[in-house]
Amino acid sequence: MPAQFAKLYPTLGVLSDVIKVFHLADIHLDAAFLDPPLPPEYGEMRRIDIRETVAGIFRKIWEQRPAAVLIAGDLFAGKYVTPETVTFFRELCERSAPVPILIAPGNNDPYTEDSSYAIVNWPRNVTVFDVPEWSCWQHPDLPLSVHGFGYRSKDTGGDIFCRLRVPKDGRFHVALGHGTERNHRQEGVKPRATFSLPDILQPGLHYLALGHVHRTVPVIQEAGFQAWYPGPPEPLDFDESGPRGFLQVCFDGNPATEYSVRVDFEQATSRRVCELTADVAASSGDALIRMLQEIPVPEETMVLVRLAGDGQPETVAMLARTILGFRKRFRWLGIHDTTRYTVPPESFRMEDTVYGDFCRILLRNLEDARDETSQERCVLALQAGIAALSGQPWISRLTHTGER
């Protein structure tokens, strides 16, 4: 090994034959956070969080000097990414040179003529796999080859995983791509480049670095071959609970004779997300209160409570007020109301009061509504009016939030 790389990769000197790479995916820089409908300030906070986490990972890259950094798609949040954010990431890469940064664009950030991948002058240590066919990058001083492909549109054929051919040349071979392994489909996420693990299994392939599934999950773990999804390094959706980070992949030994592949998870952020659901018809609020009290590390946790079921607006409002009493406990707390409106009791409708007049008028409008949009408007107006006349707080179908 040349002297300059012995300094750059101290773990690869005379005392060790270990080659280490970092595996990341699904970072989604500048994510929009549109589903469920969240307030703008939440998105602003979380986009800053993602940047902070990425910067922290690059500090580890500089400190540990891996042989390569692999990014398996969806680095950027497609059309939402700003030039400022692209510049931010480019500068991180440049400051990390000569550590190689290898990027395989995914369905959210495909390589197109007007994409950041095409128009930005990336530093020499960055390689972007820019076509939906396998191409090979070889480390100039280490027995490491990375085969990757990139998306050119929102999807690409999963048969690409059948087309990789790895030579038996005494090197460690890694495949890098964005796609869905059939046995690891994620509920609510559209599969992309769907394939089965046997499509790509072959002698000489030592690691498959995947992206698209937002969970840290192994596809296969064997002594000589592993395949993993690292999941996003910063939680994006509220169902992405648990620690978040990236993978350190170590190749130890001689790939031509005896070797092993080890994968370790490296946590990248202390922030967590938590999603709770409360049925307004079945819950008095006590069980929900206990769940909120039992959430660990609340100061680092963002919580979304979904209100579901059939209920009166005033019941929903009272439960919402109870929930928002916890807002100072958490880093962020939000409520998403998905309840179905139930008609007020007949006694309310028959009252000779402003309350009764309001209910009768809105219910007539609801009966006359000709489409779902008009019906929804009547329901929202009825909810807001009843809450106001009852002296109760009101939450709309949009998320209501409380921050520390």
DAZI-V337308 format. One record per helix or strand of 2 or more residues. SS is the DSSP state (h for helix, s for strand). FROM is the first residue (numbers start at 1). LEN is the number of residues. If there is no record, write none. Layout:
SS/FROM/LEN
SS/FROM/LEN
//
This chain:
h/3/6
h/10/3
s/19/6
h/40/25
s/68/4
h/78/3
h/83/13
s/100/5
h/116/4
s/126/4
s/135/4
s/144/5
h/158/5
s/172/7
h/182/3
h/197/3
s/207/5
s/217/5
s/226/4
s/244/10
s/259/11
s/272/8
h/286/9
h/298/3
s/301/8
s/310/2
h/313/12
s/332/6
s/340/2
h/346/4
h/354/15
h/372/18
s/400/4
//
